Amino acid sequence: MPVLLVAILNDPAYLWQVLDAWKALGVADATIFDSTGLHRAEMFRDDLPLFPSVQDLLESTEAHHRTLWSVVGDEVDLDALARATEAVVGPLDRPATGLLFAVPVIKTWGLRPPGSG
């Protein structure tokens, strides 16, 4: 059964290393979102003046995550993907590394096996 694989990377600098590791393990494609978690959202700036200048708007202290989504088939070893992800970002049970999970997908349209173009 295919699964929806979701990884939330706290440090966006690891994005391409994680994607390279996933590709090496058979993940054919992924969607990448710029995202922010609740903890970081609580730190958003609310101190901008009523009529902000361009400089005020550009001086953002907001930090962002990267969220990766991919639907993968049975041929992809999820445990190997988890190990490869942790080899890049560090153990996921440590704070400030990220989160990885997989959810069963009941039905897919357009899912192609790796290498099918």
Summary of the structure (lengths in Angstrom):
residues: 117
radius of gyration: 17.5
end to end distance: 20.9
largest distance: 54.9
contacts: 279
relative contact order: 0.33
helix: 29%
strand: 23%
